[in-house]
Amino acid sequence: MSFDSTLAGLGIGRTGASTAQAATSGSNAAMDQSDFLTLMTAQMKNQDPFDPVDNTQMVAQMAQFSSLAGISEMNTTLAAISAKLGATSTTDLVSWVGRTVLTEGSVAYPRTDGSVGGVIELGAEAAEVNVVIEGPNGEILRNVSLGALPAGQSEFEWDGTTDTGEPAGGGPFTIRVAARNGDGDGVSAKPLVWAPVTAVAMGSDGNPVLTLPGIGQVSTSAIRKIG
């Protein structure tokens, strides 16, 4: 309810400075505490001395306005608390550096023992899944057959040796996946790799952006798992 409509219901009109002020603030301005006090004062001044305003009604109006004001203040406080809890501090950003994360990508670096681990994510059940490991120059180092896999995520491991049994080296390696169903049709498949976080920065959307070697910058929302 606007201040003007409330005054009109009491048979009170606004002229002069009050009208100019109302025009400045807009015809649909919502009532606040100042408006309520002005309204209550005007109501008491303009009451019929032979038929004064019912005290019970006055108290009920004051209680209702007090309740609404309390709710408004509580909403403001809760919004401030929510913003504080959702904020990312410098400590939060630094804590990502040095961690290993699982994210979508095709570039993988070996562990200290030369092996590589990752995850294959399938859009549907597959009867045959093959992983091809390529070297830094695009040469095929190893073909790994994973057989049939269900839809979703499935882990895979590569011992870091080539098809001839020799150490593949320090990489980086490129992981490629091909999957087909029982009818021979292709199935959506993508590799997820583990990568160390070398740097972190705040993105334009307010969320941290991680720098992963061989992959580039990745938002924290794209991280599937933290090692």
LINDASUL-V347298 format. One record per pair of residues at least 12 apart in sequence whose ideal C-beta (glycine too) atoms are under 10 Angstrom apart, sorted by the first residue. I is the first residue (numbers start at 1). GAP is how many residues later the second one is. If there is no record, write none. Layout:
I&GAP / I&GAP
This chain:
1&29 / 1&30 / 2&20 / 2&24 / 2&25 / 2&26 / 2&27 / 2&28 / 2&29 / 2&33 / 3&15 / 3&19 / 3&22 / 3&26 / 3&27 / 3&28 / 3&29 / 3&31 / 3&32 / 3&33 / 3&35 / 3&36 / 4&14 / 4&15 / 4&18 / 4&23 / 4&24 / 4&25 / 4&27 / 4&31 / 5&22 / 5&23 / 5&26 / 6&25 / 6&29 / 6&30 / 6&33 / 6&36 / 6&37 / 7&15 / 7&28 / 7&31 / 7&32 / 7&35 / 7&36 / 7&39 / 10&29 / 10&32 / 10&33 / 10&36 / 10&37 / 10&43 / 11&35 / 12&27 / 12&30 / 12&31 / 12&33 / 12&34 / 14&24 / 14&28 / 18&20 / 18&24 / 31&34 / 31&37 / 32&33 / 32&37 / 32&40 / 33&32 / 33&33 / 33&35 / 33&36 / 33&39 / 35&30 / 36&25 / 36&26 / 36&29 / 36&30 / 36&32 / 36&33 / 37&28 / 39&22 / 39&26 / 40&13 / 40&18 / 40&21 / 40&22 / 40&25 / 43&14 / 43&15 / 43&18 / 44&14 / 86&120 / 87&119 / 88&112 / 88&114 / 88&118 / 88&119 / 88&120 / 88&132 / 90&112 / 92&108 / 92&116 / 92&128 / 93&106 / 93&107 / 93&108 / 93&109 / 93&115 / 93&116 / 93&117 / 93&127 / 94&106 / 95&102 / 95&105 / 95&113 / 96&101 / 96&102 / 96&103 / 96&104 / 96&112 / 96&113 / 96&114 / 96&115 / 96&124 / 96&127 / 96&130 / 97&99 / 97&100 / 97&101 / 97&102 / 97&103 / 97&113 / 97&114 / 98&98 / 98&99 / 98&100 / 99&96 / 99&97 / 99&98 / 99&101 / 99&111 / 99&124 / 99&127 / 99&128 / 100&94 / 100&95 / 100&96 / 100&97 / 100&112 / 100&125 / 100&126 / 100&127 / 101&91 / 101&92 / 101&93 / 101&94 / 101&95 / 101&96 / 101&109 / 101&111 / 101&114 / 101&117 / 101&119 / 101&121 / 101&122 / 101&123 / 101&124 / 101&125 / 101&126 / 102&15 / 102&16 / 102&17 / 102&51 / 102&53 / 102&90 / 102&91 / 102&92 / 102&93 / 102&121 / 102&122 / 102&123 / 102&124 / 102&125 / 103&16 / 103&89 / 103&90 / 103&91 / 103&92 / 103&107 / 103&109 / 103&112 / 103&115 / 103&116 / 103&117 / 103&119 / 103&120 / 103&121 / 103&122 / 104&15 / 104&17 / 104&86 / 104&87 / 104&88 / 104&89 / 104&111 / 104&114 / 104&118 / 104&119 / 104&120 / 105&13 / 105&69 / 105&70 / 105&85 / 105&86 / 105&87 / 105&88 / 105&89 / 105&90 / 105&107 / 105&109 / 105&110 / 105&111 / 105&113 / 105&117 / 106&12 / 106&28 / 106&66 / 106&67 / 106&68 / 106&69 / 106&70 / 106&71 / 106&84 / 106&85 / 106&86 / 106&87 / 106&108 / 106&109 / 107&64 / 107&65 / 107&66 / 107&67 / 107&68 / 107&84 / 107&86 / 107&88 / 107&105 / 107&106 / 107&107 / 107&108 / 107&109 / 108&25 / 108&50 / 108&63 / 108&64 / 108&65 / 108&66 / 108&67 / 108&83 / 108&84 / 108&85 / 108&86 / 108&87 / 108&106 / 108&107 / 109&61 / 109&62 / 109&63 / 109&64 / 109&84 / 109&85 / 109&86 / 109&87 / 109&103 / 109&104 / 109&105 / 110&48 / 110&49 / 110&50 / 110&57 / 110&58 / 110&59 / 110&60 / 110&61 / 110&62 / 110&63 / 111&49 / 111&83 / 113&46 / 113&47 / 114&44 / 114&45 / 114&46 / 114&47 / 114&53 / 114&54 / 114&55 / 114&56 / 114&57 / 115&42 / 115&43 / 115&44 / 115&45 / 115&46 / 115&53 / 116&17 / 116&26 / 116&40 / 116&41 / 116&42 / 116&43 / 116&44 / 116&52 / 116&55 / 116&56 / 116&57 / 116&59 / 116&77 / 116&78 / 117&38 / 117&39 / 117&40 / 117&41 / 117&76 / 117&77 / 117&110 / 118&13 / 118&37 / 118&38 / 118&39 / 118&40 / 118&57 / 118&59 / 118&73 / 118&74 / 118&75 / 118&76 / 118&77 / 119&33 / 119&34 / 119&35 / 119&36 / 119&37 / 119&71 / 119&72 / 119&73 / 119&74 / 119&75 / 119&105 / 119&106 / 120&26 / 120&29 / 120&32 / 120&33 / 120&34 / 120&35 / 120&36 / 120&55 / 120&57 / 120&59 / 120&69 / 120&70 / 120&71 / 120&72 / 121&30 / 121&31 / 121&32 / 121&33 / 121&56 / 121&67 / 121&68 / 121&69 / 121&70 / 121&71 / 121&103 / 122&27 / 122&28 / 122&29 / 122&30 / 122&31 / 122&32 / 122&55 / 122&57 / 122&59 / 122&65 / 122&66 / 122&67 / 122&68 / 123&28 / 123&29 / 123&56 / 123&63 / 123&64 / 123&65 / 123&66 / 123&67 / 124&26 / 124&27 / 124&28 / 124&55 / 124&57 / 124&61 / 124&63 / 124&64 / 124&65 / 125&23 / 125&24 / 125&25 / 125&26 / 125&27 / 125&54 / 125&56 / 125&57 / 125&62 / 126&20 / 126&21 / 126&22 / 126&23 / 126&24 / 126&25 / 126&28 / 126&51 / 126&52 / 126&53 / 126&54 / 126&55 / 126&56 / 126&59 / 126&60 / 126&61 / 126&62 / 126&63 / 127&20 / 127&21 / 127&22 / 127&52 / 127&53 / 127&54 / 127&55 / 127&56 / 127&57 / 127&58 / 127&60 / 128&17 / 128&18 / 128&19 / 128&20 / 128&21 / 128&50 / 128&51 / 128&52 / 128&53 / 128&54 / 128&56 / 128&59 / 129&15 / 129&16 / 129&17 / 129&18 / 129&19 / 129&20 / 129&25 / 129&27 / 129&48 / 129&49 / 129&50 / 129&51 / 129&58 / 129&60 / 130&13 / 130&14 / 130&15 / 130&16 / 130&17 / 130&46 / 130&47 / 130&48 / 130&49 / 130&50 / 130&59 / 131&12 / 131&13 / 131&14 / 131&15 / 131&25 / 131&27 / 131&44 / 131&45 / 131&46 / 131&47 / 131&48 / 131&58 / 131&60 / 132&12 / 132&42 / 132&43 / 132&44 / 132&45 / 132&46 / 133&25 / 133&27 / 133&28 / 133&29 / 133&30 / 133&35 / 133&38 / 133&40 / 133&41 / 133&42 / 133&43 / 134&34 / 134&38 / 134&39 / 134&40 / 134&41 / 134&42 / 135&27 / 135&33 / 135&34 / 135&36 / 135&37 / 135&38 / 135&39 / 136&32 / 136&33 / 136&34 / 136&35 / 136&36 / 136&37 / 136&38 / 138&36 / 139&23 / 139&29 / 140&22 / 140&23 / 140&34 / 140&36 / 141&17 / 141&19 / 141&20 / 141&21 / 141&22 / 141&23 / 141&25 / 141&27 / 141&28 / 141&30 / 141&32 / 141&33 / 142&16 / 142&17 / 142&18 / 142&19 / 142&20 / 142&21 / 142&22 / 142&26 / 142&31 / 143&20 / 144&12 / 144&13 / 144&14 / 144&15 / 144&19 / 144&31 / 144&33 / 146&31 / 146&33 / 148&31 / 148&33 / 148&34 / 149&30 / 149&38 / 149&40 / 151&36 / 151&37 / 153&39 / 153&71 / 153&72 / 155&37 / 156&19 / 156&21 / 156&35 / 156&36 / 158&15 / 158&17 / 160&13 / 171&43 / 172&21 / 172&23 / 172&41 / 172&42 / 172&43 / 173&20 / 173&41 / 174&17 / 174&19 / 174&40 / 175&15 / 175&16 / 175&17 / 175&18 / 176&13 / 176&14 / 176&15 / 177&12 / 177&13 / 177&14 / 177&15 / 192&32 / 192&33 / 193&19 / 193&21 / 193&22 / 194&18 / 194&31 / 194&33 / 195&15 / 195&16 / 195&17 / 195&18 / 195&19 / 195&20 / 195&23 / 195&28 / 195&32 / 196&14 / 196&15 / 196&16 / 196&17 / 196&31 / 197&13 / 197&14 / 197&15 / 197&16 / 197&21 / 197&23 / 197&26 / 197&29 / 197&30 / 198&12 / 198&13 / 198&14 / 198&15 / 199&12 / 199&13 / 199&14 / 199&18 / 200&17 / 200&20 / 201&16 / 203&14 / 203&16 / 203&17 / 203&18 / 205&14 / 205&16 / 207&12 / 207&13 / 207&14 / 208&12 / 208&13 / 208&15 / 209&13 / 210&12 / 210&13
